[in-house]
Amino acid sequence: MNSIEVGKQGESMAAMLLQQKGYQILQRNYRCRAGEIDLIAAKGSQLRFIEVKTRQSDRYGRPCEAVTAQKQRRIRQAAGCYLQERKRHNCLQTCIHFDVMEIMINHMQDVF
């Protein structure tokens, strides 16, 4: 499985987990000039912008460690575009959150 397939599988798993927790997935792979957001989910007054990091091993560290300050800045800018496009920036009742979901896919073959 290549890294693109791993990433797509991780995003699907993350979306399923969020839905099980009662979140509505508003958008997957939102793109604008500022960047990309993997998942945008809502529940009640919460609006969550979620970066999903999926790995098959921890060889290069935990998945969340790949969310650098530069990546965080691009996600915040993309979230601003999303809010502006949907006129949600005036919603005082909306609590905006930025999350990272780590997904580890560990298929251990021929273990016993």
Contacts in CASP RR format, 6 or more apart in sequence:
PFRMAT RR
TARGET T0000
AUTHOR 0000-0000-0000
METHOD contacts of the structure
MODEL  1
MNSIEVGKQGESMAAMLLQQKGYQILQRNYRCRAGEIDLIAAKGSQLRFI
EVKTRQSDRYGRPCEAVTAQKQRRIRQAAGCYLQERKRHNCLQTCIHFDV
MEIMINHMQDVF
1 9 0 8 1.000
1 56 0 8 1.000
6 54 0 8 1.000
6 55 0 8 1.000
6 56 0 8 1.000
6 105 0 8 1.000
7 52 0 8 1.000
7 54 0 8 1.000
7 103 0 8 1.000
9 54 0 8 1.000
9 103 0 8 1.000
9 105 0 8 1.000
10 52 0 8 1.000
10 54 0 8 1.000
10 103 0 8 1.000
10 105 0 8 1.000
11 28 0 8 1.000
11 29 0 8 1.000
11 38 0 8 1.000
11 39 0 8 1.000
11 52 0 8 1.000
11 54 0 8 1.000
13 54 0 8 1.000
13 103 0 8 1.000
14 38 0 8 1.000
14 39 0 8 1.000
14 50 0 8 1.000
14 52 0 8 1.000
14 101 0 8 1.000
14 103 0 8 1.000
15 25 0 8 1.000
15 28 0 8 1.000
15 39 0 8 1.000
15 41 0 8 1.000
17 101 0 8 1.000
18 25 0 8 1.000
18 39 0 8 1.000
18 41 0 8 1.000
18 48 0 8 1.000
18 50 0 8 1.000
19 25 0 8 1.000
21 43 0 8 1.000
22 43 0 8 1.000
23 41 0 8 1.000
23 42 0 8 1.000
23 43 0 8 1.000
23 48 0 8 1.000
24 41 0 8 1.000
24 42 0 8 1.000
24 43 0 8 1.000
25 39 0 8 1.000
25 40 0 8 1.000
25 41 0 8 1.000
26 40 0 8 1.000
26 41 0 8 1.000
26 42 0 8 1.000
27 37 0 8 1.000
27 39 0 8 1.000
27 40 0 8 1.000
27 82 0 8 1.000
28 38 0 8 1.000
28 39 0 8 1.000
28 40 0 8 1.000
29 36 0 8 1.000
29 37 0 8 1.000
29 38 0 8 1.000
30 36 0 8 1.000
30 37 0 8 1.000
30 40 0 8 1.000
30 78 0 8 1.000
30 82 0 8 1.000
31 78 0 8 1.000
32 78 0 8 1.000
32 81 0 8 1.000
32 82 0 8 1.000
32 85 0 8 1.000
33 81 0 8 1.000
34 74 0 8 1.000
34 77 0 8 1.000
34 78 0 8 1.000
34 80 0 8 1.000
34 81 0 8 1.000
35 74 0 8 1.000
35 75 0 8 1.000
35 77 0 8 1.000
35 78 0 8 1.000
36 74 0 8 1.000
36 78 0 8 1.000
37 49 0 8 1.000
37 50 0 8 1.000
37 51 0 8 1.000
37 75 0 8 1.000
37 78 0 8 1.000
37 79 0 8 1.000
37 82 0 8 1.000
38 50 0 8 1.000
38 51 0 8 1.000
38 52 0 8 1.000
39 48 0 8 1.000
39 49 0 8 1.000
39 50 0 8 1.000
39 52 0 8 1.000
39 101 0 8 1.000
40 47 0 8 1.000
40 48 0 8 1.000
40 49 0 8 1.000
40 50 0 8 1.000
40 82 0 8 1.000
41 47 0 8 1.000
41 48 0 8 1.000
41 50 0 8 1.000
42 48 0 8 1.000
45 93 0 8 1.000
45 94 0 8 1.000
45 95 0 8 1.000
46 94 0 8 1.000
46 95 0 8 1.000
46 97 0 8 1.000
47 88 0 8 1.000
47 94 0 8 1.000
47 95 0 8 1.000
47 96 0 8 1.000
47 97 0 8 1.000
48 96 0 8 1.000
48 97 0 8 1.000
48 98 0 8 1.000
48 99 0 8 1.000
49 75 0 8 1.000
49 78 0 8 1.000
49 79 0 8 1.000
49 82 0 8 1.000
49 96 0 8 1.000
49 97 0 8 1.000
49 98 0 8 1.000
49 99 0 8 1.000
50 98 0 8 1.000
50 99 0 8 1.000
50 100 0 8 1.000
50 101 0 8 1.000
51 67 0 8 1.000
51 71 0 8 1.000
51 75 0 8 1.000
51 98 0 8 1.000
51 99 0 8 1.000
51 100 0 8 1.000
51 101 0 8 1.000
52 100 0 8 1.000
52 101 0 8 1.000
52 103 0 8 1.000
53 63 0 8 1.000
53 64 0 8 1.000
53 66 0 8 1.000
53 67 0 8 1.000
53 100 0 8 1.000
53 101 0 8 1.000
53 102 0 8 1.000
53 103 0 8 1.000
54 63 0 8 1.000
54 102 0 8 1.000
54 103 0 8 1.000
54 104 0 8 1.000
54 105 0 8 1.000
55 61 0 8 1.000
55 63 0 8 1.000
55 102 0 8 1.000
55 103 0 8 1.000
55 104 0 8 1.000
55 105 0 8 1.000
56 104 0 8 1.000
56 105 0 8 1.000
56 106 0 8 1.000
56 107 0 8 1.000
57 106 0 8 1.000
58 104 0 8 1.000
60 66 0 8 1.000
62 102 0 8 1.000
63 100 0 8 1.000
63 102 0 8 1.000
63 103 0 8 1.000
63 104 0 8 1.000
64 100 0 8 1.000
64 102 0 8 1.000
67 100 0 8 1.000
72 98 0 8 1.000
75 98 0 8 1.000
76 98 0 8 1.000
79 96 0 8 1.000
79 98 0 8 1.000
80 89 0 8 1.000
82 88 0 8 1.000
83 89 0 8 1.000
83 96 0 8 1.000
88 94 0 8 1.000
END
